[in-house]
Amino acid sequence: MKPLIARFACLLVALLAAGVLRADDVVDARAALAPWLKLLDSGKLEEAYAALAAPSRELGTVEKWKAGMEANRASVGAVLTRAEKKATAADKSPRGRPGRFVVFEQAAKTDRKLALTETITVMFDEPGAWRVAGYVLQK
């Protein structure tokens, strides 16, 4: 058992030293996620769009993004509670883009009594801030 722990510790130290993962990435990404979710939950969709990571904003206009979010939320209702199930730091996004990312998986409950899963990707974006890069709400 000790050799396995030692190997894991060596791997973790190597990844941290290489700058691939940083010990505080999950903490910092979580701190950036909370205010973004408040914007989303309060219906401030234009502000939520403006706070997205630059690569995400480049995928479409604010109008298109708002329409998609409104349709998504209309079908499931408002999120009332959420609980983090998992947070995973990675050197690639779920779609393969290189960088520093943290993917959060959260259990969410809505005002329609639906149990959903939110998958939210947060990335370290220019000019050196953590920003939401992706949001998926699934039944």
Protein Blocks (a to p, Z undefined) as FASTA:
>chain_A
ZZmmmmmmmmmmmmmmnomacfklmmmmmmmmmmmmmmmmnopamlmmmmpcfklmmnpc
fklmmmmmmmmmmmnopafbdcdfbdcddfbdfkopacdddddddddddfkopacddddd
dddddehiacdfbdcddZZ
